[in-house]
Amino acid sequence: MLTPREMFEKGVFGGAYFGPNAGPDMSRELADVLADELKELDSDLWCAERYLPRRNKFRIRSGLNYEQWMKYRWIHKQDPYGWLKLVYTAQ
């Protein structure tokens, strides 16, 4: 299993997981927690202004947007970071 840092190094979410367009319920709390782990990683890989396919390991746009994650109930108000918080806290 990849660590959150390894996932960001591979360009998950086009670098915009904590970006301003991440969604209305996304706060910076977990980004602040991860900041120590990610401090030597280019911030464009995890809190970029927008999704860019060139950041993704495969150079393609993939995945769903925040609204779609909410629609499929993959993101909940009590857990706005979805899988990332679970993976990070389980380390």
N, C-alpha and C positions, 0 to 999 in steps of 0.2 A: 504494500500500500504506500502511496506517495504521501509525503508530509505536505501541509499547506504551502510551505515555501517551495517545494519541488513542483507543486501544481502551478503556482504563480510563475515560476521560472519557465514553465512550458506554455504560458500564455492563456491559462483558463480565463474565460469571459473577456477575451481580447484586452485584458489589462484593466478592465473597468469595474471589477467586482465592488469596490468601495467608491467608485466615481460618483459624481453628482447626479447621474441619471440612473443610479442603481435602483431607485424606487422610493416611494413616499415613506415607507416604514423603515428604511435602512438608516441607521445612525452610525456614528463613527466609533462607538464604544469598542467593538471587537477590533476595528482597525487600530485603535490605540493600543490594545492588548497585543496585537500581532506586530506592532511597530518595532519592538525589540528584536523579534525573530526575523523581521523583514528589513531591518534598517540598512543593510548593505546591498539590498536588492533595489534595482531601479524602480522608483515609485510609479513609473509608467506601466509596470507589469501588474500593479494591484490597485492603484487609485487614480487611474488616468481619467481625463475629462470625458472621453468617449471610447467605445469599443473600436478597435482597429484590427482587422484580420491579420495584418502583418505581424502582430504580436503573438498570435496563435501559432503553436508549433507547426501546424499543417498549412498555415497561411490561408485559411478559409474562415468565413463567418459560420459559426456553428452555435447551436444552443438556442434557447428561448429567451425572450425578454422577461423582465420582472413581472409584468402584468400576466403573462402566460404562466409563470411559476405560481402566482397567486390563484389564477383560475384553476389550475390542477391541484391546488392545496399542498404544494410542496414547500411553501413559505407560510408561516403563521405569525400572527402579531406577537405572540409570546416567544417566538423563536425566529426573528427576522433574518437571521443569517443561514437558516436551513442547515445543510450538511456541513458547512465549514466549521460552525461552532462545535458540532458533535465531533468531527475529526480532530479539531484543535484541542478540545478538552479531554479527549480520550488518549492523547499522546502520553 
